[in-house]
Amino acid sequence: MFPANSVQHNRPVRFYFRQEICQIIPSHTTQTVLQFLRESCRATGTKEGCGEGDCGACTVVIGKLDEQNQLHLEAVNACIQFLPTLDGCALFTIEDLQNLSDDLHPIQHAMITAHGSQCGFCTPGIIMSLWAMYENSASCPNEEQILDALSGNLCRCTGYRPIIDAVKLAYESPRVTFDKAKIIDALQSLQALPSLVLMVKDQQFFIPKTLEALAELYKTYPNARLLSGSTDIGLWVTKQHRQLDNLIFINHILALKTINNTADYVEIGAGVSLQDAFTALIAQNSGWQELARRFASKQIKNAGTLGGNIANGSPIGDSMPALIAQSAKLVLRCGEQVRTLALDEFYIAYQKNALQPSEFITAIQVPNHQNLPDELSYFATYKVAKRFDADISAVCGAYFVKLDKQNKVSEIRIVYGGMAEIPKRAKHLEAALHNQEWLEANIDNALSKIEQDFSPLTDGRASAHYRLLVAKNLLKRFYFESQVIAGTTNEPKLIRLTQIA
């Protein structure tokens, strides 16, 4: 299943930690990074709060080499990351900041000066999120960027104003950096390691490095779980206490982490992080911008992948409505066989999809909807939730419309998450608007059709009545914003809708 001499069975997990390469055999393959730090290392600066990637108290920073072999740092949640996923990476915790500079870091000094900490439980995680931002951004970010960096860190004592002040103060201080050369050398040596096959207590953890190896391995173990960001599977262990016997970690497969732009579409590898995927999607169409900011916390977007979000198939997964609205396709592979499938044909029922045994997603193709001379196209997606940051949607709506030169709807796709057991198109509503003039009166006349498309449930996030009302109102919002873009009204709007170029 792996090329000869390319795999080492049950070698230790190796990663850079505390200024050296560590070799660890985890107590079990789903031992979390947080458990390793607190129970094995007694590194108690990293706190356990929610245990599900929500509060950020456990935030650590993972270092990886980018395409230019430079060190790139990403804040992630230690509570849902499995220890074997650190293989070939660098791990930094709150204790490392002083080890790297022989003093408190400017972020730490500023947090003290600006009174950015009160009870202090959340402070180490906040500092790690801010340290990753500090290392990746030489110039002081604006307030919105600071809040985005803190979107996955909850503080119930201090409030965020003094923390924001601390960031600005830290950037006013002389800049402190650390020598990355030793870490880069260590990571380069780790890259040359054989693929990992780890067996602990009848649990197996595989880390293939090529698509071919993954395809063969998955055919050998068709019941294995493919693991990437662990932002969902991690909760199966920490909250549901499930035992996962065979895991295949795909994050070392470079072919799954590429983004390719063609004349017809942008192709995003299934292993591309949500953070990088959204950057590519926004570059293609800024109608993604609001959803990208509100999709999840920074830590979750750093760890999670677009392919994983799609494969998970949650009815409240926010990426799928927008991708379906843009006519996205999936590239699927089983062994040597490759096929493409429209995303709106992928979901069959709740938590059921069209993947065949041993088949997996390799890429997502999102078309470039280029306007012809006599056409206008508009796209937007909206998220409605109780909290602005890091919350699950009550309703997520996505809309694409193409108009001919008579202002008639030649193509329309209306998709909702949170309204059914799967992300789903409103086909009765689409049919009522197709070939109609794009006018408010026609939309009003068609809105009742949505009740033929959806019978949403009532739960803790929203009632069925509220969901239907919001779904209707979001379509009206989309219409009004398209008129702002077209220049037919001067009515101000809170969120911009960008015309597709």
N, C-alpha and C positions, 0 to 999 in steps of 0.2 A: 504493500500500500504506500510506502515511502521509498524513494530511490535508495539504493544500497549506500551505506555509510552516511545517510543523511538523518538518521534518527538515533537517539540514545534512550533506551528504555529506563524509566525510573531514575534518571539523573535528577539531582536536586533542582529546584527552581532557583534561578540565578538572577539577581538584580542588584543595582547599585544602591547602597544604603549606608548611611553614617560613614561616608568617605571611603568605602571599600565595596568590593563585590561580595555579596552574601550568598550563601548556598543553604537553602532551606527545603526540607521535606515537610510539607504541611501536615497537620494532624488529620485532615480530611480534605478532599479536593475542593470542597465548598467552604473551607475556612476563610473568613473574610479578612481583609487587610486590617480592619479595626480590631478584630479578635487577636490577630498576630501582634499588633502594636501594644495593646493593653495587657494581654494575658501572657504573651511570650517575652516581650521586650520591656514590660512595665513602663512603656512610654505613654503616660496617662495624660499628656497635654492634649491628645486627640480624644474628644469626648464622644460618648454615646448618648444621643438624644432620642430621635424617633426610630432609628433602625430601618428606615425605608427610603432614605435619600431625600427627605423633605426639609429638615431643619438646618443642615449645614454644620452642626457642631462637630462632626467627624471629618471635616474637609481636610484633605491632604493634597499635595501637588505631585503629579506624575511627570517625569521628564522623558522625552523621546527625541530621537533625531529626526529632523525634517528632511526634505529632499536635498537641501544643500549641506547636509550633515552638521547642522547647527542645532543646539539644544533648544527645544521648545517645551514650555511648561504649561500644564493644564491642571486646574483645580477639579477634583472629583470627590465623590462621597466614599469614604473608606468603609462605611457600614454595609454596602451592597457590592463592593468589588471583591472578587475571590482572589486569594493570595497567588495562585498559579498564574493569573493574568499579568502579574508584575514581571514575568520572565522577560529579560532583555530590556527592561526599563530602569529608570531611577525613581526612587521614592524619597520625598521630602516631607517632614512634619514640622510642627512648631518648634521642636527642640533644635532643628537643624539651622534655624536662622542665626542663632548666636554662634554655632559652630562654623558657619560660612563667613562670618565677619568679625568674630571675636568681640562682639558687642551687640547690644540690642539693635535691631534693624531700624532704619528711619520710620518705617510704618509703625513699629512698636513704640518708639519714642513719641511719635505724633499721637498715637492712641492715648498715651498717658497724658501728654500735654493738653490735648483737646477734650479730655474726660470722656473718651469714647467707650469706656467699659464701666459696668456697674457690678452686677453679680459676677461677671467674668466667665460664666459657663460657655457662652457662645463665642467669646473673644478669640480663642485660638483658631477656630474655623474661619472667622471673619478675617483675621490677619493672614491666613494662608490664601484665601481668595484674593485679598488685596495684594499680597506679595506676588502671586502669579501675574496679576495685572501690571504691577510695577516692573517686573522683569520683562514682560512682553511689550511694554509701552514706555518709551523714553520720555515722552512729553505728557504733561498732566492731562488726564482725560476730563471731559466735561461732566457735569452732574448726572446727566442721563446715562453716560457710560459707567460711571461709578455705581449707580443704582442697578444697572444691568449686571455688573460684576457681583453685586451683593444680593441678587435676586434669589439665590438659594441659601441665604444665611438669615435665619430668623433671630431677632433680638427683641425680647419682651420687656426689657428694663430701660435701656438708655434711649431708645429711639435712634433714628439714623442721622439726624443733623450733626451731632458731634463726630460721628464716624466719617461723614462726608468731609467735615472740616479737617479731620485728621489726614485724610488722603491728600488734600490740597496742601496741608502743612508739610507732609512728607516729601512732596515734590519740590517744595521751596528749599528744603535742606540739601546739602551737598549729596550728589548721587552716589550711592554705594552699590557696587557690583561685586561679584565673586568670580574666581578663576574657574571657568567652565572647561578648560582644556582637558583636565584629568577626567572629568565626567564624560566628555565626548569620547575620549580614548577608551574608557571603560565600556561605553555603550557600543562602540564599534567592535570591540572584541566580543561582546555578548551577541552581536548580530551574526557572528560566524559560528555560533553554537549549533549543534544538530537540532532538528525538530524534537520537541518534547513529547514523550508518552509517559505519563505519570500514573501509577496505580497505587492507591492507598485504600486499604480496607474494602477491596472489591469495587471501588470506584475508579474509573479511568478518566483521565483528562488529556486530551490530544491538542497539540498546537501545530497544525500543518503550516507550511510556508508557501505552497503553490496551489493554484486552482485544481490542477490535476490530482495532487495529493488529497485535497479536500473531497473531490468528486469520488475518488476511489475509496477513501475512508468512510464516507457517508453511505456508500453502497454496502460496505462491510458491516456498518453499524447503523442501519436505517432508523432505529429507534433512539439514536443519540440526539441530544439537544445541541443545536448550533448556538453558540454564545458569542456575543460581541460586546455590547456596552454593559450588560448585566443590570440595566436599569429596570427591567421587569423580572427577569429570572432571579435576580438577587432577592427579591421580595418573596419568591416561592420558598426560599430557604429561611430568610430571617423572620417572616411572618406566618407562613403556612407550614414551616418545619418539614418540608419535603426533602426526601433523599433523591439526589440526581445521580444515577449510576454512571452514565457516559456523557461527557461534555466535549464538544469540539469547539475550540476557541479560534476564531477566524481573523483576529486582528493583525496577525503577522503576514497575511496574504496581500502583497502590494497590489496585485491585480484588482482586488476588491476596494482599493482605497484611492482610485484615480477618478478624476473629473475630466471629461472630454467634451469639447464644444465642436459641433459640426454646423453645417449650414441649416440643417433641419431640426436639430434638437441638442439639448445638453444631456449627456449621459453621466450619471452619478453612480459610482460603484456602491454596492450594497454595504460595504464596510466603511464608507465615508462618514465621519462624525456628523451629527445633526448641525453642529456649529458651522462646519465647512460646507455642508450641503445647503444650508440656508443662505450662506454667503453667495454661493453659485446661483441659487434660484433668484435672489434679489438682484444680482447682476443681470439676469435675464429679464426680470420684470419686477419692478419695485412694489407691485401689488402684494408681494409676499411680506413686506416689511413689518407690518403690524403683527402678523401671526408669528413671524420669526422671533420677534422680541418677547412675545408673551407665551411662546410654546411651552417652555419649561425653564428651570433654573440654568445658570451657566454651567454648574457641575454636571447636570443631566445632559445638556447639549454637548459638552465636551466628551462624555463617555458614550452616550447613546448614538445609534446610527439610523439613518433614514431607512435602510433596508430592514433593520430590526423592527422599527416602528410599523412598517408595512406588513411584515411577516407576522407580527404579533396580532394584528387585525382587531384591535380593540374598537368597539363602536364609537368610542370617544377619543380615538387617536386623531390628533388634529391635522396631521400632514395629509391624510388620505383624501378628504373632501377637496382640498385645493388641487392635489395632483390629478384626481379624477376629472375635475372641472377643466384642467388643462390637457386632457386626453393623454395622460401619461401611460407608458407601456412598461412592462417588466421583461427583463431578459432572464430566462430560467434555464437551469442546467441540471441534467441528470446523467452521470457518467460522462460520455463524450457527446451526448445529444443536447442541443441548444434550441430553444424556441422562444418566441415573444408572445406576450399575452397582454391585452388591454387591462389596465388596473380595475376598471369597472366590471370586469368579468372574473376577477380574482376571488372575490368574497362570495361564498355560497350561503352560509348561515352563521349564526353566532359562533365565533372562534373556529370556523371551518373555512378552508380555502381550497383553491384548485391545484395546489401542489401535489404532484404524484410522489409515491414513495421514493426517498433518496434524492428528490429534486429540491433545488434551493435557488434563491434569487441571487443573481450576480450583479445586476445593474438596473437602474431606473432611467428611462428615456423620457424627457419632458420636451415636447415639441416647441419650437420657436414659431409662434403664431404671427407670421408676417402679413401685414395688411397689403392687399392689392389696391390699385388706385381708386377703385370705387367702393372700398370697404373700410369700416372702422371696427376695431375690436377693443373690448374692455374686460378687465379681469380684476377681481378683488376677493379677499377672504377675510372673515371676521370671526372673532372668538368672544363668546359671552360666558363669563364666569363670575363667581362671587368675589374673587380676589383678582387684582391686576396681574400679579406675578405668580408663577409656579402653582397654578390651580387647574383643576380638571374642568373642562368645558361643560356647561349645561347644554349649549348649542354651539356648533361651529358650522358656519355657512360659507360656501365658496361658489363663485359665479363667473361664468364666461359667456359673453354675448358678442356675436359678429353681426353687423348691420350692413345692408346694401346701400346703394346711393339713394334709394327712396326711403331710407330710415326704417326699413323692414328687417325683422329678425331672420337672418339666413341660417344662423346656428346659435344654439343656446344650450348651456349645461349648468344645471342647478343642483348642488350636492350638499348634503347635510351629514354631520356627525352628531351623535347624541339624540337622534330622532328615531332610530330603529336599531335592530340587533347588529347591523353592519353599517359602514359608511355607504350612503345610498343616494342615487339620483332621484329627483322629483320629476319623473317622466310625464305624469299627467299635467303638471304645471308647465313643463317645457313644451309639451304638445299644444297647450292652449296659447302659448306665446309665439310659437313658430309661425313665420310668415305674416305675423301681425306687426303693425307699426309700433315702434318703440316709444310708447306714450304712457303716461301715468294712468289714464283711464283704462287702457287695455290691461295693464298690470293689475289694477283694482278688480277688474272683471274676472281675471284669471286666478286670483289668490285663493279662492275657495277650493280650487283643484288640489291644493296641497293636502287637504284632509283625505283625499283619495290615495295619496302617496304614503302618508305616515299616520300611525296611531301610537304616538310616543307614550312612554310610561311616566308615572309620577314617582319620584324618589327624593332623596335628601338634597339633591342639587336643584331641582325644579319640578313644578307640576306639569302635567301633560298640557293643560291649557296655556301655561306660560310658554312652554316650548313651541307650541303652534303659533302663538302670537308673535314671539321673537323671530321665528323662521319667516313669517310674512313680513315683518317690519325690516328684517335685514335685506330682503329683496327690494323693498321700497328704498332703503338707504342706498343700495347699489345703483338703482335707477337714478336717484337724485344726484349721486356723485358722478355718474356718467354724463349727466347734463352739465355739471360744472366743468368737466374736462372738455366737453364739446363747445362750451362757451355760450350755452343757451340760457343760463341762469347765473346770477351773481350771488345766490344764496350761499353763505359760508358753511363749510362742513368741518367736522372735527378731524376726520381722517381723510387723507388724500387718496384718490383712486388714480392710478397712472395708466394712461393709454398705452397700449402695446405698440412699440415702434414698428 
